[in-house]
Amino acid sequence: EVKVSDVASGRTLWKGGFRAEANTATAIAPVDPGAGQGVLLIEYTVDGLRRVNHYLYGEPPFRLADYRKWIRKAKIPGLD
């Protein structure tokens, strides 16, 4: 199970199941966050363990203050 959401708006962009072989990169679904800049929060479960990651989208440069705000809002362990 995977869920991709925009941190700033909280809007879910994609949610569903996935299957990927070990040690591979696997495209699951196209996700279009739209215009602007932000962070996508990627929450997934593998072998019963919940994991999180993030993806910074938009055209650089990014303001460090904006990035920090998004990461705090996302509550990503180890990045707060």
All heavy atoms as a GROMACS GRO file, in nm:
protein
  624
    1GLU      N    1   0.085  -0.118   0.000
    1GLU     CA    2   0.000   0.000   0.000
    1GLU      C    3   0.090   0.124   0.000
    1GLU      O    4   0.186   0.132   0.074
    1GLU     CB    5  -0.089  -0.003   0.123
    1GLU     CG    6  -0.194   0.104   0.127
    1GLU     CD    7  -0.310   0.083   0.030
    1GLU    OE1    8  -0.331  -0.031  -0.016
    1GLU    OE2    9  -0.376   0.182   0.000
    2VAL      N   10   0.055   0.220  -0.084
    2VAL     CA   11   0.130   0.346  -0.091
    2VAL      C   12   0.033   0.462  -0.105
    2VAL      O   13  -0.073   0.449  -0.165
    2VAL     CB   14   0.234   0.345  -0.206
    2VAL    CG1   15   0.167   0.340  -0.341
    2VAL    CG2   16   0.327   0.464  -0.198
    3LYS      N   17   0.070   0.573  -0.043
    3LYS     CA   18  -0.008   0.695  -0.053
    3LYS      C   19   0.088   0.810  -0.080
    3LYS      O   20   0.188   0.825  -0.011
    3LYS     CB   21  -0.084   0.721   0.077
    3LYS     CG   22  -0.161   0.851   0.080
    3LYS     CD   23  -0.229   0.869   0.216
    3LYS     CE   24  -0.288   1.005   0.231
    3LYS     NZ   25  -0.342   1.027   0.367
    4VAL      N   26   0.056   0.891  -0.182
    4VAL     CA   27   0.136   1.008  -0.216
    4VAL      C   28   0.049   1.130  -0.197
    4VAL      O   29  -0.060   1.139  -0.256
    4VAL     CB   30   0.188   1.001  -0.362
    4VAL    CG1   31   0.269   1.124  -0.397
    4VAL    CG2   32   0.268   0.874  -0.386
    5SER      N   33   0.095   1.224  -0.114
    5SER     CA   34   0.015   1.344  -0.089
    5SER      C   35   0.102   1.468  -0.092
    5SER      O   36   0.223   1.462  -0.069
    5SER     CB   37  -0.057   1.334   0.045
    5SER     OG   38   0.034   1.311   0.150
    6ASP      N   39   0.039   1.581  -0.124
    6ASP     CA   40   0.107   1.710  -0.123
    6ASP      C   41   0.108   1.759   0.021
    6ASP      O   42   0.003   1.767   0.085
    6ASP     CB   43   0.035   1.808  -0.214
    6ASP     CG   44   0.104   1.943  -0.216
    6ASP    OD1   45   0.207   1.953  -0.284
    6ASP    OD2   46   0.056   2.035  -0.147
    7VAL      N   47   0.224   1.791   0.073
    7VAL     CA   48   0.236   1.830   0.214
    7VAL      C   49   0.161   1.959   0.244
    7VAL      O   50   0.088   1.968   0.341
    7VAL     CB   51   0.385   1.842   0.255
    7VAL    CG1   52   0.398   1.903   0.393
    7VAL    CG2   53   0.452   1.706   0.251
    8ALA      N   54   0.177   2.061   0.161
    8ALA     CA   55   0.116   2.191   0.189
    8ALA      C   56  -0.036   2.184   0.193
    8ALA      O   57  -0.098   2.238   0.284
    8ALA     CB   58   0.162   2.293   0.086
    9SER      N   59  -0.097   2.116   0.097
    9SER     CA   60  -0.243   2.112   0.089
    9SER      C   61  -0.304   1.992   0.160
    9SER      O   62  -0.423   1.993   0.191
    9SER     CB   63  -0.288   2.111  -0.057
    9SER     OG   64  -0.254   1.987  -0.118
   10GLY      N   65  -0.223   1.887   0.180
   10GLY     CA   66  -0.276   1.764   0.237
   10GLY      C   67  -0.351   1.680   0.136
   10GLY      O   68  -0.404   1.573   0.168
   11ARG      N   69  -0.356   1.725   0.012
   11ARG     CA   70  -0.431   1.656  -0.094
   11ARG      C   71  -0.362   1.525  -0.133
   11ARG      O   72  -0.242   1.521  -0.158
   11ARG     CB   73  -0.440   1.748  -0.215
   11ARG     CG   74  -0.518   1.695  -0.332
   11ARG     CD   75  -0.534   1.802  -0.438
   11ARG     NE   76  -0.406   1.853  -0.484
   11ARG     CZ   77  -0.358   1.834  -0.607
   11ARG    NH1   78  -0.428   1.767  -0.696
   11ARG    NH2   79  -0.241   1.884  -0.640
   12THR      N   80  -0.438   1.416  -0.135
   12THR     CA   81  -0.387   1.286  -0.180
   12THR      C   82  -0.383   1.286  -0.332
   12THR      O   83  -0.485   1.308  -0.396
   12THR     CB   84  -0.474   1.171  -0.128
   12THR    OG1   85  -0.472   1.172   0.015
   12THR    CG2   86  -0.424   1.036  -0.178
   13LEU      N   87  -0.265   1.258  -0.388
   13LEU     CA   88  -0.249   1.254  -0.534
   13LEU      C   89  -0.262   1.113  -0.589
   13LEU      O   90  -0.298   1.096  -0.705
   13LEU     CB   91  -0.113   1.313  -0.574
   13LEU     CG   92  -0.088   1.457  -0.528
   13LEU    CD1   93   0.053   1.499  -0.563
   13LEU    CD2   94  -0.189   1.551  -0.590
   14TRP      N   95  -0.229   1.015  -0.508
   14TRP     CA   96  -0.242   0.876  -0.551
   14TRP      C   97  -0.239   0.785  -0.430
   14TRP      O   98  -0.165   0.810  -0.335
   14TRP     CB   99  -0.129   0.835  -0.646
   14TRP     CG  100  -0.156   0.707  -0.717
   14TRP    CD1  101  -0.230   0.690  -0.830
   14TRP    CD2  102  -0.114   0.576  -0.677
   14TRP    NE1  103  -0.236   0.557  -0.863
   14TRP    CE2  104  -0.166   0.485  -0.770
   14TRP    CE3  105  -0.039   0.528  -0.571
   14TRP    CZ2  106  -0.143   0.348  -0.761
   14TRP    CZ3  107  -0.017   0.392  -0.562
   14TRP    CH2  108  -0.069   0.304  -0.657
   15LYS      N  109  -0.322   0.682  -0.433
   15LYS     CA  110  -0.324   0.584  -0.326
   15LYS      C  111  -0.360   0.449  -0.386
   15LYS      O  112  -0.451   0.441  -0.469
   15LYS     CB  113  -0.427   0.622  -0.219
   15LYS     CG  114  -0.429   0.530  -0.099
   15LYS     CD  115  -0.527   0.580   0.005
   15LYS     CE  116  -0.524   0.487   0.126
   15LYS     NZ  117  -0.615   0.535   0.231
   16GLY      N  118  -0.287   0.346  -0.346
   16GLY     CA  119  -0.317   0.213  -0.399
   16GLY      C  120  -0.210   0.113  -0.363
   16GLY      O  121  -0.116   0.143  -0.290
   17GLY      N  122  -0.226  -0.005  -0.415
   17GLY     CA  123  -0.130  -0.111  -0.390
   17GLY      C  124  -0.016  -0.106  -0.491
   17GLY      O  125  -0.025  -0.041  -0.594
   18PHE      N  126   0.091  -0.174  -0.458
   18PHE     CA  127   0.204  -0.183  -0.550
   18PHE      C  128   0.278  -0.313  -0.528
   18PHE      O  129   0.265  -0.376  -0.424
   18PHE     CB  130   0.299  -0.063  -0.535
   18PHE     CG  131   0.382  -0.066  -0.408
   18PHE    CD1  132   0.513  -0.113  -0.411
   18PHE    CD2  133   0.329  -0.023  -0.288
   18PHE    CE1  134   0.589  -0.115  -0.295
   18PHE    CE2  135   0.405  -0.024  -0.172
   18PHE     CZ  136   0.535  -0.071  -0.175
   19ARG      N  137   0.356  -0.350  -0.626
   19ARG     CA  138   0.443  -0.466  -0.614
   19ARG      C  139   0.575  -0.430  -0.680
   19ARG      O  140   0.579  -0.380  -0.792
   19ARG     CB  141   0.382  -0.587  -0.683
   19ARG     CG  142   0.467  -0.710  -0.676
   19ARG     CD  143   0.386  -0.836  -0.703
   19ARG     NE  144   0.466  -0.954  -0.694
   19ARG     CZ  145   0.508  -1.012  -0.582
   19ARG    NH1  146   0.475  -0.961  -0.467
   19ARG    NH2  147   0.579  -1.122  -0.584
   20ALA      N  148   0.683  -0.454  -0.608
   20ALA     CA  149   0.817  -0.425  -0.660
   20ALA      C  150   0.912  -0.533  -0.612
   20ALA      O  151   0.905  -0.577  -0.497
   20ALA     CB  152   0.864  -0.288  -0.612
   21GLU      N  153   0.999  -0.575  -0.698
   21GLU     CA  154   1.100  -0.673  -0.662
   21GLU      C  155   1.209  -0.605  -0.579
   21GLU      O  156   1.230  -0.484  -0.588
   21GLU     CB  157   1.162  -0.734  -0.788
   21GLU     CG  158   1.061  -0.811  -0.874
   21GLU     CD  159   0.996  -0.927  -0.800
   21GLU    OE1  160   1.066  -0.998  -0.724
   21GLU    OE2  161   0.874  -0.946  -0.816
   22ALA      N  162   1.278  -0.683  -0.498
   22ALA     CA  163   1.386  -0.629  -0.414
   22ALA      C  164   1.495  -0.565  -0.499
   22ALA      O  165   1.526  -0.612  -0.609
   22ALA     CB  166   1.445  -0.742  -0.330
   23ASN      N  167   1.550  -0.456  -0.449
   23ASN     CA  168   1.662  -0.386  -0.511
   23ASN      C  169   1.633  -0.338  -0.653
   23ASN      O  170   1.718  -0.345  -0.741
   23ASN     CB  171   1.788  -0.474  -0.510
   23ASN     CG  172   1.826  -0.513  -0.369
   23ASN    OD1  173   1.832  -0.428  -0.280
   23ASN    ND2  174   1.849  -0.640  -0.347
   24THR      N  175   1.512  -0.292  -0.676
   24THR     CA  176   1.475  -0.239  -0.807
   24THR      C  177   1.408  -0.103  -0.790
   24THR      O  178   1.359  -0.069  -0.683
   24THR     CB  179   1.377  -0.332  -0.882
   24THR    OG1  180   1.255  -0.340  -0.808
   24THR    CG2  181   1.435  -0.470  -0.902
   25ALA      N  182   1.406  -0.028  -0.897
   25ALA     CA  183   1.327   0.095  -0.904
   25ALA      C  184   1.205   0.061  -0.989
   25ALA      O  185   1.220   0.011  -1.101
   25ALA     CB  186   1.407   0.207  -0.968
   26THR      N  187   1.088   0.084  -0.936
   26THR     CA  188   0.966   0.046  -1.005
   26THR      C  189   0.870   0.163  -1.013
   26THR      O  190   0.836   0.222  -0.911
   26THR     CB  191   0.896  -0.070  -0.929
   26THR    OG1  192   0.988  -0.179  -0.918
   26THR    CG2  193   0.772  -0.117  -1.002
   27ALA      N  194   0.829   0.199  -1.135
   27ALA     CA  195   0.728   0.304  -1.152
   27ALA      C  196   0.593   0.245  -1.111
   27ALA      O  197   0.554   0.138  -1.157
   27ALA     CB  198   0.725   0.350  -1.297
   28ILE      N  199   0.523   0.315  -1.023
   28ILE     CA  200   0.395   0.266  -0.973
   28ILE      C  201   0.279   0.336  -1.043
   28ILE      O  202   0.187   0.272  -1.091
   28ILE     CB  203   0.384   0.284  -0.820
   28ILE    CG1  204   0.493   0.201  -0.752
   28ILE    CG2  205   0.247   0.245  -0.770
   28ILE    CD1  206   0.506   0.230  -0.604
   29ALA      N  207   0.285   0.468  -1.048
   29ALA     CA  208   0.178   0.546  -1.111
   29ALA      C  209   0.230   0.686  -1.140
   29ALA      O  210   0.312   0.738  -1.066
   29ALA     CB  211   0.057   0.554  -1.019
   30PRO      N  212   0.180   0.749  -1.248
   30PRO     CA  213   0.220   0.887  -1.273
   30PRO      C  214   0.153   0.980  -1.171
   30PRO      O  215   0.036   0.963  -1.140
   30PRO     CB  216   0.170   0.914  -1.415
   30PRO     CG  217   0.060   0.816  -1.435
   30PRO     CD  218   0.093   0.696  -1.350
   31VAL      N  219   0.229   1.073  -1.119
   31VAL     CA  220   0.177   1.168  -1.021
   31VAL      C  221   0.214   1.308  -1.068
   31VAL      O  222   0.330   1.336  -1.095
   31VAL     CB  223   0.235   1.142  -0.881
   31VAL    CG1  224   0.192   1.249  -0.783
   31VAL    CG2  225   0.196   1.005  -0.831
   32ASP      N  226   0.115   1.396  -1.078
   32ASP     CA  227   0.137   1.534  -1.121
   32ASP      C  228   0.096   1.628  -1.008
   32ASP      O  229  -0.023   1.647  -0.985
   32ASP     CB  230   0.058   1.565  -1.247
   32ASP     CG  231   0.079   1.707  -1.296
   32ASP    OD1  232   0.169   1.777  -1.243
   32ASP    OD2  233   0.007   1.747  -1.388
   33PRO      N  234   0.193   1.686  -0.937
   33PRO     CA  235   0.158   1.775  -0.826
   33PRO      C  236   0.105   1.910  -0.872
   33PRO      O  237   0.053   1.986  -0.793
   33PRO     CB  238   0.290   1.791  -0.751
   33PRO     CG  239   0.395   1.767  -0.853
   33PRO     CD  240   0.337   1.668  -0.951
   34GLY      N  241   0.120   1.943  -1.000
   34GLY     CA  242   0.075   2.071  -1.049
   34GLY      C  243   0.186   2.174  -1.049
   34GLY      O  244   0.303   2.141  -1.032
   35ALA      N  245   0.149   2.299  -1.063
   35ALA     CA  246   0.246   2.408  -1.073
   35ALA      C  247   0.297   2.447  -0.935
   35ALA      O  248   0.237   2.413  -0.833
   35ALA     CB  249   0.182   2.527  -1.141
   36GLY      N  250   0.408   2.519  -0.935
   36GLY     CA  251   0.462   2.570  -0.810
   36GLY      C  252   0.570   2.480  -0.753
   36GLY      O  253   0.628   2.397  -0.824
   37GLN      N  254   0.596   2.498  -0.625
   37GLN     CA  255   0.696   2.421  -0.554
   37GLN      C  256   0.633   2.357  -0.432
   37GLN      O  257   0.535   2.407  -0.379
   37GLN     CB  258   0.810   2.511  -0.507
   37GLN     CG  259   0.891   2.574  -0.616
   37GLN     CD  260   1.001   2.662  -0.560
   37GLN    OE1  261   0.985   2.725  -0.457
   37GLN    NE2  262   1.112   2.668  -0.631
   38GLY      N  263   0.692   2.247  -0.387
   38GLY     CA  264   0.644   2.183  -0.267
   38GLY      C  265   0.712   2.051  -0.241
   38GLY      O  266   0.813   2.017  -0.304
   39VAL      N  267   0.654   1.977  -0.149
   39VAL     CA  268   0.706   1.846  -0.112
   39VAL      C  269   0.593   1.745  -0.118
   39VAL      O  270   0.482   1.770  -0.069
   39VAL     CB  271   0.766   1.848   0.031
   39VAL    CG1  272   0.796   1.708   0.082
   39VAL    CG2  273   0.893   1.932   0.035
   40LEU      N  274   0.621   1.632  -0.182
   40LEU     CA  275   0.528   1.519  -0.181
   40LEU      C  276   0.569   1.427  -0.068
   40LEU      O  277   0.688   1.396  -0.052
   40LEU     CB  278   0.532   1.442  -0.313
   40LEU     CG  279   0.490   1.518  -0.437
   40LEU    CD1  280   0.498   1.426  -0.558
   40LEU    CD2  281   0.350   1.576  -0.422
   41LEU      N  282   0.474   1.384   0.010
   41LEU     CA  283   0.497   1.287   0.116
   41LEU      C  284   0.458   1.151   0.061
   41LEU      O  285   0.346   1.132   0.012
   41LEU     CB  286   0.415   1.320   0.240
   41LEU     CG  287   0.429   1.224   0.358
   41LEU    CD1  288   0.573   1.224   0.409
   41LEU    CD2  289   0.333   1.262   0.469
   42ILE      N  290   0.550   1.056   0.068
   42ILE     CA  291   0.529   0.921   0.018
   42ILE      C  292   0.527   0.828   0.137
   42ILE      O  293   0.629   0.811   0.205
   42ILE     CB  294   0.640   0.881  -0.081
   42ILE    CG1  295   0.650   0.985  -0.192
   42ILE    CG2  296   0.616   0.741  -0.136
   42ILE    CD1  297   0.783   0.986  -0.265
   43GLU      N  298   0.412   0.770   0.166
   43GLU     CA  299   0.396   0.678   0.279
   43GLU      C  300   0.366   0.540   0.221
   43GLU      O  301   0.278   0.527   0.138
   43GLU     CB  302   0.279   0.723   0.367
   43GLU     CG  303   0.296   0.864   0.421
   43GLU     CD  304   0.172   0.914   0.489
   43GLU    OE1  305   0.157   0.889   0.610
   43GLU    OE2  306   0.088   0.976   0.419
   44TYR      N  307   0.439   0.439   0.267
   44TYR     CA  308   0.419   0.306   0.213
   44TYR      C  309   0.444   0.201   0.320
   44TYR      O  310   0.509   0.226   0.421
   44TYR     CB  311   0.508   0.282   0.090
   44TYR     CG  312   0.656   0.298   0.115
   44TYR    CD1  313   0.736   0.186   0.135
   44TYR    CD2  314   0.716   0.423   0.117
   44TYR    CE1  315   0.873   0.200   0.157
   44TYR    CE2  316   0.851   0.438   0.138
   44TYR     CZ  317   0.929   0.327   0.158
   44TYR     OH  318   1.064   0.340   0.181
   45THR      N  319   0.389   0.084   0.296
   45THR     CA  320   0.406  -0.028   0.388
   45THR      C  321   0.470  -0.144   0.313
   45THR      O  322   0.424  -0.182   0.205
   45THR     CB  323   0.269  -0.073   0.445
   45THR    OG1  324   0.208   0.040   0.508
   45THR    CG2  325   0.285  -0.186   0.546
   46VAL      N  326   0.577  -0.197   0.372
   46VAL     CA  327   0.648  -0.312   0.315
   46VAL      C  328   0.672  -0.412   0.427
   46VAL      O  329   0.724  -0.374   0.533
   46VAL     CB  330   0.782  -0.270   0.250
   46VAL    CG1  331   0.860  -0.391   0.203
   46VAL    CG2  332   0.759  -0.174   0.135
   47ASP      N  333   0.633  -0.534   0.404
   47ASP     CA  334   0.650  -0.640   0.504
   47ASP      C  335   0.591  -0.600   0.639
   47ASP      O  336   0.648  -0.627   0.744
   47ASP     CB  337   0.797  -0.679   0.520
   47ASP     CG  338   0.855  -0.741   0.394
   47ASP    OD1  339   0.778  -0.804   0.318
   47ASP    OD2  340   0.976  -0.727   0.372
   48GLY      N  341   0.479  -0.527   0.635
   48GLY     CA  342   0.410  -0.488   0.756
   48GLY      C  343   0.469  -0.366   0.827
   48GLY      O  344   0.419  -0.326   0.932
   49LEU      N  345   0.573  -0.307   0.772
   49LEU     CA  346   0.637  -0.190   0.834
   49LEU      C  347   0.604  -0.064   0.755
   49LEU      O  348   0.621  -0.059   0.633
   49LEU     CB  349   0.788  -0.207   0.839
   49LEU     CG  350   0.839  -0.324   0.923
   49LEU    CD1  351   0.990  -0.340   0.906
   49LEU    CD2  352   0.804  -0.302   1.069
   50ARG      N  353   0.558   0.040   0.826
   50ARG     CA  354   0.527   0.167   0.762
   50ARG      C  355   0.657   0.245   0.742
   50ARG      O  356   0.741   0.256   0.831
   50ARG     CB  357   0.433   0.250   0.850
   50ARG     CG  358   0.397   0.384   0.789
   50ARG     CD  359   0.306   0.465   0.883
   50ARG     NE  360   0.280   0.597   0.830
   50ARG     CZ  361   0.357   0.704   0.849
   50ARG    NH1  362   0.464   0.695   0.925
   50ARG    NH2  363   0.326   0.821   0.797
   51ARG      N  364   0.672   0.299   0.625
   51ARG     CA  365   0.789   0.379   0.589
   51ARG      C  366   0.742   0.511   0.529
   51ARG      O  367   0.630   0.521   0.480
   51ARG     CB  368   0.875   0.307   0.485
   51ARG     CG  369   0.918   0.168   0.524
   51ARG     CD  370   1.030   0.174   0.621
   51ARG     NE  371   1.078   0.039   0.646
   51ARG     CZ  372   1.150   0.007   0.748
   51ARG    NH1  373   1.184   0.098   0.836
   51ARG    NH2  374   1.190  -0.116   0.766
   52VAL      N  375   0.829   0.611   0.530
   52VAL     CA  376   0.799   0.739   0.466
   52VAL      C  377   0.920   0.790   0.390
   52VAL      O  378   1.035   0.756   0.423
   52VAL     CB  379   0.754   0.847   0.567
   52VAL    CG1  380   0.623   0.810   0.633
   52VAL    CG2  381   0.859   0.874   0.670
   53ASN      N  382   0.893   0.867   0.288
   53ASN     CA  383   0.997   0.935   0.212
   53ASN      C  384   0.936   1.063   0.160
   53ASN      O  385   0.817   1.088   0.181
   53ASN     CB  386   1.048   0.845   0.100
   53ASN     CG  387   1.191   0.878   0.060
   53ASN    OD1  388   1.236   0.990   0.076
   53ASN    ND2  389   1.260   0.779   0.007
   54HIS      N  390   1.014   1.143   0.091
   54HIS     CA  391   0.961   1.267   0.036
   54HIS      C  392   1.026   1.297  -0.097
   54HIS      O  393   1.131   1.242  -0.132
   54HIS     CB  394   0.980   1.382   0.134
   54HIS     CG  395   1.123   1.424   0.152
   54HIS    ND1  396   1.217   1.344   0.214
   54HIS    CD2  397   1.187   1.538   0.117
   54HIS    CE1  398   1.333   1.408   0.217
   54HIS    NE2  399   1.318   1.526   0.158
   55TYR      N  400   0.959   1.386  -0.172
   55TYR     CA  401   1.008   1.427  -0.303
   55TYR      C  402   0.985   1.577  -0.315
   55TYR      O  403   0.871   1.625  -0.299
   55TYR     CB  404   0.934   1.352  -0.413
   55TYR     CG  405   0.970   1.397  -0.552
   55TYR    CD1  406   1.086   1.354  -0.613
   55TYR    CD2  407   0.886   1.484  -0.622
   55TYR    CE1  408   1.119   1.396  -0.741
   55TYR    CE2  409   0.919   1.526  -0.750
   55TYR     CZ  410   1.035   1.482  -0.809
   55TYR     OH  411   1.068   1.524  -0.935
   56LEU      N  412   1.089   1.651  -0.341
   56LEU     CA  413   1.082   1.795  -0.360
   56LEU      C  414   1.049   1.822  -0.506
   56LEU      O  415   1.120   1.777  -0.595
   56LEU     CB  416   1.218   1.856  -0.322
   56LEU     CG  417   1.232   2.007  -0.320
   56LEU    CD1  418   1.142   2.067  -0.213
   56LEU    CD2  419   1.378   2.043  -0.292
   57TYR      N  420   0.939   1.895  -0.533
   57TYR     CA  421   0.901   1.922  -0.671
   57TYR      C  422   0.899   2.072  -0.700
   57TYR      O  423   0.885   2.153  -0.610
   57TYR     CB  424   0.765   1.859  -0.706
   57TYR     CG  425   0.646   1.925  -0.641
   57TYR    CD1  426   0.584   2.034  -0.698
   57TYR    CD2  427   0.592   1.875  -0.522
   57TYR    CE1  428   0.474   2.093  -0.638
   57TYR    CE2  429   0.482   1.933  -0.462
   57TYR     CZ  430   0.423   2.043  -0.522
   57TYR     OH  431   0.314   2.101  -0.462
   58GLY      N  432   0.913   2.105  -0.827
   58GLY     CA  433   0.910   2.243  -0.873
   58GLY      C  434   1.045   2.286  -0.928
   58GLY      O  435   1.142   2.213  -0.924
   59GLU      N  436   1.045   2.406  -0.981
   59GLU     CA  437   1.167   2.461  -1.039
   59GLU      C  438   1.254   2.527  -0.932
   59GLU      O  439   1.204   2.606  -0.853
   59GLU     CB  440   1.130   2.566  -1.145
   59GLU     CG  441   1.068   2.507  -1.271
   59GLU     CD  442   1.164   2.421  -1.349
   59GLU    OE1  443   1.283   2.458  -1.362
   59GLU    OE2  444   1.121   2.317  -1.398
   60PRO      N  445   1.383   2.494  -0.929
   60PRO     CA  446   1.473   2.562  -0.837
   60PRO      C  447   1.492   2.707  -0.883
   60PRO      O  448   1.467   2.738  -0.998
   60PRO     CB  449   1.603   2.484  -0.848
   60PRO     CG  450   1.588   2.388  -0.959
   60PRO     CD  451   1.446   2.391  -1.006
   61PRO      N  452   1.538   2.792  -0.796
   61PRO     CA  453   1.586   2.764  -0.660
   61PRO      C  454   1.471   2.754  -0.560
   61PRO      O  455   1.362   2.806  -0.582
   61PRO     CB  456   1.674   2.884  -0.628
   61PRO     CG  457   1.614   2.996  -0.707
   61PRO     CD  458   1.560   2.933  -0.833
   62PHE      N  459   1.497   2.683  -0.450
   62PHE     CA  460   1.402   2.668  -0.341
   62PHE      C  461   1.449   2.750  -0.222
   62PHE      O  462   1.569   2.760  -0.198
   62PHE     CB  463   1.392   2.521  -0.298
   62PHE     CG  464   1.330   2.434  -0.403
   62PHE    CD1  465   1.408   2.372  -0.498
   62PHE    CD2  466   1.194   2.414  -0.406
   62PHE    CE1  467   1.352   2.292  -0.596
   62PHE    CE2  468   1.136   2.333  -0.503
   62PHE     CZ  469   1.216   2.272  -0.598
   63ARG      N  470   1.356   2.807  -0.150
   63ARG     CA  471   1.390   2.880  -0.028
   63ARG      C  472   1.403   2.779   0.085
   63ARG      O  473   1.314   2.695   0.105
   63ARG     CB  474   1.282   2.982   0.006
   63ARG     CG  475   1.276   3.098  -0.092
   63ARG     CD  476   1.174   3.204  -0.054
   63ARG     NE  477   1.187   3.241   0.085
   63ARG     CZ  478   1.085   3.248   0.171
   63ARG    NH1  479   0.961   3.222   0.131
   63ARG    NH2  480   1.104   3.284   0.297
   64LEU      N  481   1.513   2.785   0.158
   64LEU     CA  482   1.537   2.694   0.269
   64LEU      C  483   1.425   2.703   0.372
   64LEU      O  484   1.381   2.601   0.427
   64LEU     CB  485   1.673   2.721   0.334
   64LEU     CG  486   1.712   2.629   0.450
   64LEU    CD1  487   1.713   2.482   0.407
   64LEU    CD2  488   1.848   2.671   0.505
   65ALA      N  489   1.375   2.823   0.396
   65ALA     CA  490   1.266   2.840   0.494
   65ALA      C  491   1.141   2.764   0.451
   65ALA      O  492   1.072   2.704   0.534
   65ALA     CB  493   1.235   2.989   0.511
   66ASP      N  494   1.111   2.764   0.320
   66ASP     CA  495   0.995   2.689   0.270
   66ASP      C  496   1.016   2.539   0.289
   66ASP      O  497   0.927   2.468   0.334
   66ASP     CB  498   0.970   2.718   0.121
   66ASP     CG  499   0.918   2.858   0.096
   66ASP    OD1  500   0.863   2.920   0.190
   66ASP    OD2  501   0.933   2.906  -0.018
   67TYR      N  502   1.135   2.490   0.253
   67TYR     CA  503   1.165   2.348   0.267
   67TYR      C  504   1.150   2.304   0.413
   67TYR      O  505   1.088   2.203   0.442
   67TYR     CB  506   1.307   2.318   0.217
   67TYR     CG  507   1.347   2.174   0.235
   67TYR    CD1  508   1.298   2.077   0.149
   67TYR    CD2  509   1.432   2.136   0.337
   67TYR    CE1  510   1.334   1.943   0.165
   67TYR    CE2  511   1.468   2.004   0.354
   67TYR     CZ  512   1.419   1.909   0.268
   67TYR     OH  513   1.453   1.777   0.285
   68ARG      N  514   1.206   2.382   0.505
   68ARG     CA  515   1.195   2.348   0.647
   68ARG      C  516   1.050   2.346   0.693
   68ARG      O  517   1.010   2.259   0.770
   68ARG     CB  518   1.276   2.446   0.730
   68ARG     CG  519   1.424   2.425   0.718
   68ARG     CD  520   1.501   2.524   0.802
   68ARG     NE  521   1.642   2.490   0.804
   68ARG     CZ  522   1.737   2.574   0.831
   68ARG    NH1  523   1.707   2.701   0.862
   68ARG    NH2  524   1.862   2.537   0.830
   69LYS      N  525   0.970   2.441   0.645
   69LYS     CA  526   0.828   2.446   0.681
   69LYS      C  527   0.756   2.320   0.633
   69LYS      O  528   0.680   2.258   0.706
   69LYS     CB  529   0.764   2.571   0.621
   69LYS     CG  530   0.614   2.584   0.646
   69LYS     CD  531   0.558   2.710   0.583
   69LYS     CE  532   0.571   2.699   0.433
   69LYS     NZ  533   0.512   2.811   0.359
   70TRP      N  534   0.781   2.280   0.509
   70TRP     CA  535   0.717   2.160   0.453
   70TRP      C  536   0.758   2.035   0.529
   70TRP      O  537   0.675   1.950   0.559
   70TRP     CB  538   0.752   2.145   0.305
   70TRP     CG  539   0.703   2.254   0.216
   70TRP    CD1  540   0.583   2.322   0.226
   70TRP    CD2  541   0.770   2.309   0.104
   70TRP    NE1  542   0.574   2.415   0.127
   70TRP    CE2  543   0.686   2.410   0.050
   70TRP    CE3  544   0.892   2.285   0.043
   70TRP    CZ2  545   0.721   2.483  -0.063
   70TRP    CZ3  546   0.927   2.358  -0.068
   70TRP    CH2  547   0.843   2.456  -0.121
   71ILE      N  548   0.886   2.023   0.561
   71ILE     CA  549   0.935   1.905   0.630
   71ILE      C  550   0.877   1.896   0.772
   71ILE      O  551   0.838   1.789   0.818
   71ILE     CB  552   1.090   1.902   0.632
   71ILE    CG1  553   1.144   1.884   0.489
   71ILE    CG2  554   1.143   1.793   0.724
   71ILE    CD1  555   1.093   1.760   0.416
   72ARG      N  556   0.869   2.010   0.841
   72ARG     CA  557   0.807   2.009   0.974
   72ARG      C  558   0.661   1.966   0.965
   72ARG      O  559   0.614   1.887   1.047
   72ARG     CB  560   0.817   2.148   1.039
   72ARG     CG  561   0.951   2.176   1.103
   72ARG     CD  562   0.947   2.301   1.191
   72ARG     NE  563   0.903   2.419   1.120
   72ARG     CZ  564   0.981   2.504   1.053
   72ARG    NH1  565   1.112   2.481   1.050
   72ARG    NH2  566   0.933   2.609   0.993
   73LYS      N  567   0.591   2.016   0.867
   73LYS     CA  568   0.449   1.982   0.850
   73LYS      C  569   0.433   1.833   0.817
   73LYS      O  570   0.339   1.769   0.861
   73LYS     CB  571   0.385   2.068   0.743
   73LYS     CG  572   0.236   2.047   0.730
   73LYS     CD  573   0.171   2.146   0.638
   73LYS     CE  574   0.021   2.121   0.636
   73LYS     NZ  575  -0.049   2.217   0.550
   74ALA      N  576   0.526   1.778   0.739
   74ALA     CA  577   0.519   1.638   0.699
   74ALA      C  578   0.551   1.543   0.814
   74ALA      O  579   0.514   1.426   0.812
   74ALA     CB  580   0.616   1.610   0.583
   75LYS      N  581   0.623   1.594   0.916
   75LYS     CA  582   0.662   1.512   1.033
   75LYS      C  583   0.737   1.386   0.989
   75LYS      O  584   0.707   1.276   1.033
   75LYS     CB  585   0.539   1.477   1.117
   75LYS     CG  586   0.471   1.599   1.172
   75LYS     CD  587   0.350   1.563   1.255
   75LYS     CE  588   0.283   1.692   1.302
   75LYS     NZ  589   0.155   1.670   1.365
   76ILE      N  590   0.836   1.405   0.904
   76ILE     CA  591   0.918   1.293   0.858
   76ILE      C  592   1.024   1.264   0.964
   76ILE      O  593   1.105   1.352   0.995
   76ILE     CB  594   0.983   1.324   0.723
   76ILE    CG1  595   0.874   1.350   0.617
   76ILE    CG2  596   1.075   1.211   0.680
   76ILE    CD1  597   0.928   1.400   0.487
   77PRO      N  598   1.025   1.143   1.018
   77PRO     CA  599   1.125   1.109   1.122
   77PRO      C  600   1.268   1.132   1.070
   77PRO      O  601   1.300   1.095   0.960
   77PRO     CB  602   1.100   0.961   1.148
   77PRO     CG  603   0.960   0.937   1.103
   77PRO     CD  604   0.937   1.032   0.988
   78GLY      N  605   1.349   1.194   1.153
   78GLY     CA  606   1.487   1.219   1.120
   78GLY      C  607   1.511   1.347   1.040
   78GLY      O  608   1.624   1.388   1.024
   79LEU      N  609   1.405   1.409   0.990
   79LEU     CA  610   1.420   1.533   0.914
   79LEU      C  611   1.361   1.653   0.987
   79LEU      O  612   1.366   1.764   0.937
   79LEU     CB  613   1.355   1.521   0.776
   79LEU     CG  614   1.421   1.424   0.679
   79LEU    CD1  615   1.346   1.427   0.546
   79LEU    CD2  616   1.566   1.456   0.658
   80ASP      N  617   1.300   1.631   1.101
   80ASP     CA  618   1.239   1.742   1.173
   80ASP      C  619   1.344   1.812   1.248
   80ASP      O  620   1.372   1.908   1.279
   80ASP     CB  621   1.130   1.693   1.267
   80ASP     CG  622   1.174   1.572   1.350
   80ASP    OD1  623   1.288   1.528   1.335
   80ASP    OD2  624   1.092   1.523   1.424
   0.00000   0.00000   0.00000
